[in-house]
Amino acid sequence: MTELVDRYGPWAVVAGASEGIGASFSAKLAARGFNLVLVARRSGPLEELASSLRHAHGVEVRIRSIDLGSPGAVSALREASEDVDVGLFIYNAAYSPIGAFLDIEVEAHEKAVAVNVLGPLRASHYFGRRLVARGKGGIILMSSMSGFQGTAMVANYAATKAYDTILAEGLWYELGQRGVDVLACIAGATSTPSYESSTDRIPRSGLARPMEPDDVTEQALRDLGARPAAVSGPRNRLASILLRRLLRREAAIRMVSEETEHMYR
Ligand SMILES: NC(=O)c1ccc[n+]([C@@H]2O[C@H](COP(=O)([O-])OP(=O)(O)OC[C@H]3O[C@@H](n4cnc5c(N)ncnc54)[C@H](OP(=O)(O)O)[C@@H]3O)[C@@H](O)[C@H]2O)c1
C-alpha cells in the first residue's frame, strides 16, 4: 500500500491545529513524515506543538496565527504556504456557540457561519485549485453528526456542519475526477479541550460517550480516498443508522435535542 506521505505529501496544512482533533492530525502526519503548516489563533500552543513535532519526527513545521473566520484568512494561508508543495489540506477549526438560539447574539451565530462555512468554502476553493493544478492531493473537512438533523441548543452550529458534509461530498465527486481525494470526517462527541470544557454532564457510558481524538483522526486518514464521508467509530455509526434510517425525522430531532438540552441547559 502506498504510504500516505507519497500520496498526499510532502507538505500538509492543518487549519485549526493546536489542540484536540487538529493537534492529533498534526502529530499523526508528522509521524508519517509530512512537513507541516500549522494554523490557529493563539501562537503559544502552536509553538509548543511545533517544537515537540520537530523534535520527535525531524520534520519541518511552520506556524501561523490566523483567524480562519476573517476575510483575510485565505491570503494569509497563501502567504504561509505558496512556496512549498502542499498535497494535503485539513480544515478542522470550528466555532460552536451553545445555548438557546434566541439567547445567543446574532453576531455569535454569524461568527459560526464565518469559521465553519465561509472558512472551509474559501480555503477549499483556494487549495482545491492548487491541488487540481498539481494533479493530486487530498482535502479533509471536519464535520459533525449534529449536521445530520436539526439540534436544539446548537441549531446554527448543526446547520453549519450539514454544510461542511455536503460541500465535501460534492467536492469528492468533482475533484475526485481530477486527482484530488476529499473526505467529510463526521465526528461524534470527542474528548477535546473545547468539548470537555463545554459541560460537566458529559456521558461517560453508552452510545454517546466521547471518542479519543487519535481514533477519529486515524480513521479519517484511512478513509481519505476510500469514500466521500465517514462517521467516526462504530458507536457513532450505529447511532447514525438509528438517526438517519430507522427513526422518523421528528423523532430523531427530538431525541438528539433532548439529549443536548440535558447536557447544556
Ligand atoms: N469535539 C467534539 O466533540 C466534536 C464533535 C463533532 C465534530 N467536531 C468537529 O471537530 C473539529 C475540531 O473540534 P475540537 O473539539 O477539536 O475543537 P475546536 O475548538 O473546534 O478547534 C480547535 C482548534 O482550532 C483552532 N481554532 C478555533 N477557532 C479558530 C479560528 N477562528 N481560527 C483559527 N483557528 C481556530 C483552535 O486554536 P485557537 O483557539 O488558538 O484558535 C484549536 O487549535 C471541529 O470542526 C468540530 O466541529 C468536534
The ligand as an SDF file (V2000), in Angstrom:
LIG
                    3D

 48 52  0  0  0  0  0  0  0  0999 V2000
  -15.0230   17.7540   19.9800 N   0  0  0  0  0  0  0  0  0  0  0  0
  -16.1690   17.2050   19.5800 C   0  0  0  0  0  0  0  0  0  0  0  0
  -16.9140   16.5980   20.3730 O   0  0  0  0  0  0  0  0  0  0  0  0
  -16.5890   17.2740   18.1280 C   0  0  0  0  0  0  0  0  0  0  0  0
  -17.7190   16.5690   17.7070 C   0  0  0  0  0  0  0  0  0  0  0  0
  -18.0950   16.6170   16.3770 C   0  0  0  0  0  0  0  0  0  0  0  0
  -17.3600   17.3710   15.4800 C   0  0  0  0  0  0  0  0  0  0  0  0
  -16.2720   18.0700   15.9120 N   0  0  0  0  0  0  0  0  0  0  0  0
  -15.5590   18.8880   14.9330 C   0  0  0  0  0  0  0  0  0  0  0  0
  -14.1640   18.6410   15.0330 O   0  0  0  0  0  0  0  0  0  0  0  0
  -13.4340   19.8320   14.7910 C   0  0  0  0  0  0  0  0  0  0  0  0
  -12.4700   20.0910   15.9240 C   0  0  0  0  0  0  0  0  0  0  0  0
  -13.1340   20.2340   17.1260 O   0  0  0  0  0  0  0  0  0  0  0  0
  -12.3470   20.3890   18.5030 P   0  0  0  0  0  0  0  0  0  0  0  0
  -13.2900   19.9750   19.5630 O   0  0  0  0  0  0  0  0  0  0  0  0
  -11.0180   19.7230   18.3920 O   0  0  0  0  0  0  0  0  0  0  0  0
  -12.0700   21.9090   18.7590 O   0  0  0  0  0  0  0  0  0  0  0  0
  -12.2470   23.3710   18.1560 P   0  0  0  0  0  0  0  0  0  0  0  0
  -12.4040   24.2200   19.3140 O   0  0  0  0  0  0  0  0  0  0  0  0
  -13.2940   23.4070   17.1210 O   0  0  0  0  0  0  0  0  0  0  0  0
  -10.8850   23.6410   17.4110 O   0  0  0  0  0  0  0  0  0  0  0  0
   -9.7080   23.5050   17.9900 C   0  0  0  0  0  0  0  0  0  0  0  0
   -8.5700   24.0730   17.1390 C   0  0  0  0  0  0  0  0  0  0  0  0
   -8.9850   25.0410   16.1570 O   0  0  0  0  0  0  0  0  0  0  0  0
   -8.3990   26.3240   16.4340 C   0  0  0  0  0  0  0  0  0  0  0  0
   -9.3630   27.3560   16.0810 N   0  0  0  0  0  0  0  0  0  0  0  0
  -10.6130   27.5210   16.5790 C   0  0  0  0  0  0  0  0  0  0  0  0
  -11.1850   28.6140   16.0190 N   0  0  0  0  0  0  0  0  0  0  0  0
  -10.2830   29.1310   15.1510 C   0  0  0  0  0  0  0  0  0  0  0  0
  -10.2880   30.2510   14.2850 C   0  0  0  0  0  0  0  0  0  0  0  0
  -11.3240   31.0930   14.2000 N   0  0  0  0  0  0  0  0  0  0  0  0
   -9.1950   30.4900   13.5350 N   0  0  0  0  0  0  0  0  0  0  0  0
   -8.1130   29.6650   13.6120 C   0  0  0  0  0  0  0  0  0  0  0  0
   -8.0570   28.6020   14.4010 N   0  0  0  0  0  0  0  0  0  0  0  0
   -9.1320   28.3300   15.1690 C   0  0  0  0  0  0  0  0  0  0  0  0
   -8.0550   26.2520   17.9260 C   0  0  0  0  0  0  0  0  0  0  0  0
   -6.9600   27.0790   18.2950 O   0  0  0  0  0  0  0  0  0  0  0  0
   -7.1690   28.6190   18.7530 P   0  0  0  0  0  0  0  0  0  0  0  0
   -8.2540   28.6040   19.7820 O   0  0  0  0  0  0  0  0  0  0  0  0
   -5.8470   29.0370   19.2700 O   0  0  0  0  0  0  0  0  0  0  0  0
   -7.5540   29.3550   17.5130 O   0  0  0  0  0  0  0  0  0  0  0  0
   -7.6410   24.7910   18.0670 C   0  0  0  0  0  0  0  0  0  0  0  0
   -6.3400   24.5770   17.5900 O   0  0  0  0  0  0  0  0  0  0  0  0
  -14.4740   20.9370   14.6000 C   0  0  0  0  0  0  0  0  0  0  0  0
  -14.6840   21.1480   13.2120 O   0  0  0  0  0  0  0  0  0  0  0  0
  -15.7430   20.3820   15.2190 C   0  0  0  0  0  0  0  0  0  0  0  0
  -16.9050   20.8650   14.5930 O   0  0  0  0  0  0  0  0  0  0  0  0
  -15.8650   18.0400   17.2040 C   0  0  0  0  0  0  0  0  0  0  0  0
  1  2  1  0
  2  3  2  0
  2  4  1  0
  4  5  1  0
  4 48  2  0
  5  6  2  0
  6  7  1  0
  7  8  2  0
  8  9  1  0
  8 48  1  0
  9 10  1  0
  9 46  1  0
 10 11  1  0
 11 12  1  0
 11 44  1  0
 12 13  1  0
 13 14  1  0
 14 15  2  0
 14 16  1  0
 14 17  1  0
 17 18  1  0
 18 19  2  0
 18 20  1  0
 18 21  1  0
 21 22  1  0
 22 23  1  0
 23 24  1  0
 23 42  1  0
 24 25  1  0
 25 26  1  0
 25 36  1  0
 26 27  1  0
 26 35  1  0
 27 28  2  0
 28 29  1  0
 29 30  1  0
 29 35  2  0
 30 31  1  0
 30 32  2  0
 32 33  1  0
 33 34  2  0
 34 35  1  0
 36 37  1  0
 36 42  1  0
 37 38  1  0
 38 39  2  0
 38 40  1  0
 38 41  1  0
 42 43  1  0
 44 45  1  0
 44 46  1  0
 46 47  1  0
M  CHG  2   8   1  16  -1
M  END
$$$$
